[in-house]
Structure formats: C-alpha cells, structure tokens
Amino acid sequence: METKNKILILDFGSQTTQLIARRIRELGVYTEIRPYSITKEEIKNFSPKGIILSGGPSNVYDKNAPLINKEIFDLGLPILGICYGAQLISYILGGKVEKSKKREFGPAYIEILKRNKILKGFKKIKKYKVWMSHSDRIEHLPKDFHTLAKTKYSPFAIIAHKIKPIYGVQFHPEVIHTEIGNKLFKNFVFEICKCEADWNMPSFIEHTIEKIRKTVGSNEKVICALSGGIDSTVTALLIHKAIGDRLIPIFVNNGLLRKNEENEVLSLMNNLKLKVHYVEASSIFLNRLKGIKDPEEKRKIIGETFIEIFEKEAQKMKDIKYLAQGTLYPDVIESTPFRGPSVTIKTHHNVGALPEKMNLKLIEPLRELFKDEVRKIAEILGLPKHIVWRHPFPGPGLAIRIIGEVTEKKLNILRAADAIVTEEMIKSGWYYKVWQCFAILLPVKTVGVMGDLRTYEYVIAIRCVESQDAMTADWVKLPYKLLENLSNRIINEVPGVNRVVYDISPKPPATIEWE
C-alpha cells in the first residue's frame, strides 16, 4: 500500500494478532503484520512510523522463545509491546520477567498512576476494565523505565521509557473486552507515531486494481475460483475492473453446496456481467471423500481437488498464468503459522491445502482484509444487500458441516435442514442481526417417537453466532419461539432427523465451524 502512514506489527504467535491490525485500520491507518524474525533492514524498507509487538503463547525466558534483535530499539521508532510484547521489551532491555504467582485470565481493572501521552484523556481517579491473558509478569523494570498503571496482580500493567517512545501493556487492547483499547491505540498511532488517517476502502480498491494490472501481463489471463460468496465475488469484480474479460471466473460444482446454490450463483454472475465457466465435478469430489472422516484430511482432499480441476481447465485455455482466490486474513491465521509461531487451528482449502508444486501463480487481493472490510468494498462496488450481508460459507462447503464421512444421503439431509434455518432466520428478521447461522449433521443417531412408531435417526445441531471479525465469537440468544420453529420444521420436514440441538459454545474455546 502506497502511504507514508504505516504501522508495522511483529507477530509472536498470538491468535489475536490480526485484531491488532483490524483496530489500527479502523483508525484509518495502514498496517501490515510481519514475522517477529524480520531484520532491521526489512523494517527500514517498510518505513513504518511505529512498531507494535504482539502477544504470544511463549515465555520470554524459555530456551527457544521468539526474540527480537535489540537493534530494533535503536531505530528511533515508537514501539508498543502487548502482553508477551511488553514482557519482551522488559526482558531484552534488562528487566526481569518471571512466572506469576497469580495468573490473570479475563477481566481486570487498571489504576492510572502517572500522566503520559499514551494515556491522553484518561483519568487518574478512575479504574478501567481491561482483558488479561498471561501467566508471567514483569517483576522488575529495565533501567530508565517507569510504570504508568497497575492492576491488583500486575504492578507494571502499563510501562514506558522515561525518554524514548517505548511502551508496554500487560493486557490486550485489541479485544473488545478492553474498554480503553481504541483510545490507547489512538494515542499511540496519532499522538506518539504522528500518523495521519489515510487508509480507507476506496483507496484500497484503487491501489489493488493498479497492483493487479502491473502483476498480470498485457496478454495473460486469470482464472478465479468463484463460489458465489462475497469474498470470491469481490475478488472477481476487482480483477475484472483491472483486466476486463481476461478474467475467467470458474464455478466448480463440488456437490458440497447448499440447496439451489449453483443456480443462484450463476444468476448473480450473469447480473454482474461476469462470464462464468461452469464445471460439474460433484462425482469427483464425493468419490474422493468416500470413507474419509478426519476433518483435516477432508479439507486437504477438497483443496487439492479444486486446484487439480482449475489447472486442468486452465490447460484447455490459452495464456492462463494466474489463479485468483478470495482468501481473507482469518483464513490465513487459522491455517498456517506463516507470519510467526502461531498454532495451526485448521487448514482452509484455499490456504493450507494447496499443493507444494502448482503450475498457476496465486493472486489473493483480499488476503490482508477482514470480512467487514470486504463488505465495505462490496457496498462501494454496488453489490446488493443480500450478497453483501450473506452469511460466511466455508470453502470446503457442507463437507465440514457433516461430522465424519460425507455421503450423498447425508448431504441431502443437511441441505434440507440448512435451507430451513436460512428461511426461518430471514422470515424472523434475525438473519441480518447475526454473523452466521447454519445447521450441522452429527454422526450419531438417537431414539425418537413419531406417531406410534419408534425411530432411530440423525441429530441436527444449529450454530448461531455473533462476531465482528470471526476471530472471536459468541453464541446468539435466539428467541425460544424461533428455536421452536426451527426444531419443528426440521424434524417434520426433513426425513432422517428426529432431534435438533442448539450449540451454545463461544469462540474460543470452540471454533465457529465444527470442523
């Protein structure tokens, strides 16, 4: 992104590193996430106005703990360390970090002790709610540091260098549970780093279209993996604006789609003036999934089969050099530790399941964006509301909403149940109030009674969550009447189901999708 106002985030493996980027971007400032192992020269080339050190699962005193070069502190750039990042600042600069006698996980209240630029607008007499997640703590500060705030169990909840613009916070300002998070980031970004707000979706669109034009040769073509969801649709529209009809959207019917989805997608693309190449491949996918129960194996089979089909289709065409995908930030962070030592949660078919050797080069214009940013782009591009706010649907489709082996019979059951969930959510007005709501087919059968007959049939689970970015989520307290309608319709209208349950698990510890 061409801007002088940039913040660099160094990733130490926190699952909320992406939220830091999201918070900074919400302030109108561009930011990128890089591995903690970045060199001093690479930082200089990026030319940030400030650096944020993320949290992470490690302990700074461990033998293989991720550390940074001490030279980074000599660049003269403002630095903000979060949780592990704050402990790292203290450890590297001569302070002491130890295992805490009292761990802090969840809400805590900080007490402001001293005035400082990073605390502009904060009151000393008030305690502020923050979110903690640590088992270590700073025991002694490095030379020339002082403490700005404390909590009951963290005497150095906010620290700062007395002269240099180096700060550390023991809590996580990026999560919504920290009430002072946005204000603290504002102070760091604008008061300390002296950034100006020039990052927005119109500028992203302009920059991305130009970047695609420069990347794709004047005679080269791009095939786009089109699902009909907002991510792949926006990807296709951006590339089409850049290279016109040299974009060839390919819609693969993998047999794992929702009810009537292929017809709806083709109709939408026709309205958007995108010429879609349709591939019927249901039997290929279902044959390869026979007997497969492990969710990671299912994802990889689906991902590899997609790429195989795309490459075969590309070979039938001339001058195809690129494959475009609607990959987003959360896909990347949950799929692979490519930016640091984060733990892989699950493989997304368009990220972690790609074969090592692939004949097509990837174009992923949305790779650094969150879902809400993509929706802003969609609105700017003029997409209709029902597309902009359509609930997320996973790349592997219904295969990961069928727990265990995927069969045609199970797909038919789940399609029917899922269609009822969508219909009732829209009818009740709840569809556009929540992040995502869908059905899952469980791999168990239970005893039931229908009329005078004993039944032994499948269980459908309903998952409904509220979220802002899919990195964290909470279950939605749907009205009992709506839950009753969902249960009654599914049991009465879907052959093979005699029980419906509702998932009330938040993320974390659960994920949004079951597999």
N, C-alpha and C positions, 0 to 999 in steps of 0.2 A: 504494500500500500504506500503510495507516494504522499507522505506527510512528514513534517518536521516534529509533529507532536506524537511521540510514541513511548509507550511503557513496555518494558521487557519483563516477562515473568519467567523465572527459573523454576523448573518443576523438580521437586524432590519426592514425588510419588503420591501426593495427596489425591484422594478421589474427588476433592472439591477444587482442585487447581483451576478447572475450567470455569468454575463460578467466579473466581477472581477476575478472569478475563471478561466475563459477562458483566460484572459490576463496573469495571473500568470503561467498557464500551458503552454502557448505559449513560455514562457521563459525557459521551461524545468524544472519547479519546481512543485512538487505535492502540491495540496491544497484541503482542504475539507471545506464545509460550515456547520456550526452548529447553532442552535438557540442562540439568544442573552442571553438566560437564563442559559447557560452552567455554571457549577460550576468550582471553582478554581481547584479542584481535577481532574475533567474531562479534563481540559486544560493540566494539568501536565501529565496525562496519554497519551494524544495525542502527547505530546512533540514537539510542533511547534518551529520553530526558529523565528517566528514573528506572529503578530496578526493584521488583518485588520477588522475595524468596518465599516459595510456597511452603505449606506444611508437608508432612510425610510420615510414614509408618516407622522410620528408623529411630535409633538412639544415637546421638552425636558421638558418644564415647565408644560405640561398637567398632570392632576391627574393620569391618567393611562398610562403615557408614558413608553415605554420599556427602562429600565435602566440596567446597569451592576454593578456588585459588585466592589467597589473601590479597593478591594484587587488585582484585575487583574493588576493594575498599579504597584503593588509591586513585581511582578514576575520577574522583570528584563528583560522582553522580549520587543523587539521593537514593537511599536504599531502605526498603521496608521489609522486615522479616516477619512472617506469620507462623506462630506456633513453633514447629521444628525450625523454621527460618530464623525466628528470634533466638532460639537456643543455639543455633549455628553461629549467629553473629557473636553471641557471648563467648562461646567455646573457642572460636578461631582467634578472637581478639584478646584472649587471656582471662576470660571469666570462668566460672565453674558451673557445670550442669550435672545434676545427679538424679537418681531415681527418687521420685517424690514419695514421702511417707503417706500423703493423702492425694490420691488421684482425683482429677476433675474431669468429669464427662457430663455434659449437659449444661444447664443454665448456671450462671454465676453472676455476681454483681461487683462491678469495679468502682473504686473510690478514687476520684481525681485528687492528686497530691500537689501537682505543680502545673503552672501555665506553660503552654508551648504552642508553636504554630500548628502542629498536628492535632491539637485539641481546641482549635479555634471554635468558639461557640458552645463549648462545654462548660458546665457549672461545677465548681468545686464542692458545693454543698449537696449535690445530687448524686445518687448511685445509679449506674446504668447497667442494664441487663446485657450480658454477652454470652456467647456459646463456647464452652471449653471442650477440648478433646485431647487430653495429654496425661501421661503417667510420669513424665520427667518434669523438672522445673529448674529454672536458673537459681542457684544458691548464692553466687557472688558475681557482681557485675565486673566487666573489664574496666581498665583504667579510663578515666575521663567520661564514663557513663553515669547517668543518674536515673532514678525511677520516677515516672510521671503518674503512675496509677498502680493500685494493688487490689487483690481480692482477698477473701478470707484465707485461702490456702496458697495464693501466689503473691509473694511480696513484690515481685517485679512483673506485674501484668502488662505494663507499658514502659518501655525503656527508651532512652535517647542518648546519643553522644552529645556532650556539652558544647561542642564546636561544629563538628561535621553533621550533615543531614542524614544521619543513620538512625533508624528507629526499629523497634521490635515490639510486637504484641503477642502475648501468650494465647489469646483467644482467636477465633475465626471470624473476622469482619465480613467475609464473603457470604456467609449463610444468613438467611432471612431472620433467624432467631436472635441475631445480634442487632439490637435496636439502633446502635450507633454506627453500624458498619458503613453505610453510604456516606455519612458525614465525615467519618475518618478517612475514607478513600478520597473524598472531595478535597479535604485539606491536604492530603499527601500529593495528589495529582496537580491541583491548581495552586495552592499556597506554597508548596515546597518544590515541586518539579517545574512549576511555572508553565504548565501545558495550556493550550487553547483547545476548545472543543470544536474539532473539525471532522470527526468521524460520524458518518451517517449512512443510511442505506442508499440514498441517491448517489452519493459519491462512490460507494462500494460497487453499485451497478455499473457506473461509468468506467471505473478502474478495471473491473472484471471483464467487461466486454472488450476493452482495449487489450488486456492481457491475453485473452483468448485469440484475438486477431493476430497478435505477434507470435503466439505459440504455434498456431496452425498455419501451415504453408498455404500459399495462394491457390494451389491446386489440390490440396489434401482434404480429406473428408473425415467426419467424426460420426461414429455411431454412439447412440445414447441409450443406456439401459433405462427404459421407461416403464414405470409401474402404474402411473396414473395418480400417485400420491403427490403431495405438494412439493416434496424435495426433488424428485426426478422431473416433475413438470416445470418447476422454476429453473432447474438446470438446463432443460431443453430450450426454454424460452430465451435464456441468457445467451446460449450458444447460437441459437437461431438468429438473434439480433446481431451477433458478431460475424457469422459466416453464411447466413441465409440457408438456402436449400442444400448446401454442402453438409448440413447436419442430417443424419438419417436416424430418427428415433426408432428403436426396435422394442416392440412389446412382445414378451415371451409369456405365453400362457403355460405356466408350470403345473397347472392342475391343483395349485395350493391357494387359489384366490377365493375371495368372498363371493356370495351369491350375486350373479349377473355382473360381476366386476368387469369382465373383458368387454362387454357391450357398452358399459358406462364409460370406460377409458377411451375406447375408440371413438365414441360420440364426442367426448370432450376434446380430444386431439383434433378432430375434424373441425370443431368450432374455433379452435385456436389456430387453424390453418397450418397445422403440422402434419406432414405426410408420413404416416406411421407404417413401418414394415412389420407385419404380424407373423409370429411364429407359433405354431401349435406344437407344444412339446410335453403335454401332460403325461403321456405314457412313459417317456424317457425318465422324467423325474420320479414318478411313482415306482417304476421298476427298480431304480437305484436306491430307493428308500425302503424297499422290502426288507423286513427283519431288523431294521436299524432302530434302536431305542435311545441310544445316548444322544443328548441334545447337541453336544459339540460336534459329534460325527454327522448328525443331520445337517447342521449348519454348513459344515465344510463340503459335504456332498452337494448340497444345493448351490453353494457358491462356485464350486469347481464346474458344475454342470452348466451354470449360467455362462461362465467365461468360455467354456468349450463351445457352446452354442453361438455366442457372439462372434467368436473367432471363425467358426465355420461360415456364418452369414457374411462376415467381412471378406472372407476369401472369395465369395461369389461376386463381390463388388470390386470396383477399381479405386485405387488411391486411398484406401482406408488405413489410417495410421493411428487413430486415437479411439479410446473407449471413454465415454463420459458417464459419471455416476453422481447420484445425489447424496454423497457421504456428508454427514454432519459431525460436529465436534463430539457430542456424546457417543456416537458410533466409534470414534477413534479411541477415546479414553477408555472405553469399556472393552475394547478389542485387543489392544496391544500396548505394551509399555514403551512405545517408540519415542516418547518425549522424556522418559525418565524411568525410575524403578517402580512405577505403579503396578499394582496387581491386576492381571487379566481377569475380568469378571465374566465376559462371554465373548465369543467370536461373532462379529457381524459379517454376513456373507459378502458384503462389498468392501470389507476392510481386511479382516484377519484370515479370510478363507481364500484369498487369491493365490493361484499357483506361483511358485518361485519364478518360473520362466513363462512369460506371457508375450505374445507377439504384438500386442497393442499397447501403446503408451496411455497412461491414465490422465484424464482431465477431471478434476473434482473442484469446481468453482465454489462450492458451499462448505468445503472441508473445515473451515475455521469458524463456521457460524452455528449459532444455536437455533432451535426451532422457531422461537419468537422473532428472531431476526429474519429468517426465511419468510415468515408470514408477512412481515413488513414489506419485503421485496415483492411478494405476491400481490399485495394490495396496490403497490406502486405500478406493477405491470398490468393491473386491471383484471386480475382473476376474480371470479365470482365468489361470494361469501362461503358457499357450501364446499368449495375447493380449498379456500384459504384456511378454513377452520375445521376441515375434515380431520378426524382423529388419526394419530400416527398408526401406521400398519407396518409390521416388520418385514424386511426383505425376504426372509425365508417363508413368509406367509403363514398359513394355518398349520404348517408342519410343526411349528414350535408352540402352537396352542392346542395341539394334540399331544398329550403327555405319553411318551412311549412310541410304539410303532405307528406309522401313518398308513392307513388303508382307505380305499375309496368309500367304504361304508362309513367309517369314522368321519371322513371329510364331509359327506352328505349330512350327517347328523350335526356336525359343528356349524356348517354353513347355515342350516335352517335355524339353529339356536341363535347364532350371531346376528342374523338378519332381524330376528325378533327383538334382540337387545337394542339394535340401532333404531328400529322403528319406534319402539316404546320410549326411548330416550328423546328422540326428536318430537314425538307426539306430546310428551310431558313438558317439553321446554328445557329439559336438563342437558341435552346433548351439547349445547354451546356454553354450558356453565362449567364443564369439567374438561380435564386434559385428555382423558382416554377412558373408554368403557367397552368391554368386549367379553366374549364367552370363551371358556376353556373346557375341553373334553378330558375328563380324568380317566386314568387307566384302571378304574375299579367299577364293579357293578354292585348294586345294593338291592335288597329285597323291598318290594313295594306291593301295593294293592290297587288294582284298577278294576272297578266294578266288584265282582266276586272272585276275580282271578288274582293269583299270586304272580308278581312279575319279578324279574331279575335283570335289571337294565342299568345303563350308564348314568353317571353323575355329571352335570354341567356346573362349573364354577363361574361366577360372574366377577369380573375385576373392574373396579371403577375408581380412578384416582384423580386427585387434583395436583398440579405441579406448575412450575414456571419454566422449567428447562430440562426436565426428565432426569436430572442428576439426583434430585431428591423428590419424594412424592408421598402423599398421604391418602388414605382411603376416604372416599366420599360418603357422608352420612345421607344416603338417599332416603326419601320418604318411604315409610312402610307400605303405603298403598302402591307406589311404583314397584317396589320389590315384589309385592304380592302379584301384581300384574305380570311382571317378568316371569316369575315362577309358574303361575297358572298357564300362561301361553306356551311356554317352552314344554312343560310336561304334557299339556293337552294336544299340542300341535306337532311336536317332534317325536316321531316313532323311535323307540330305543332309549328314551330318557324317562326316568321316574323320580329323579331327585335333583334339586337345584340348591347350591350353597353360595354364600357371598364371602368374598375374600376381604378381610379387614386388617391386612398387613401393610405397614408403611415401608417405604424405601429410604434408607436402609432400615432393617436388615434384609428385607426381601427386595427383589427387583420388580419392575413393573410387569414385564412379561414373566411367565412361569419358567420358560426355558431360554 
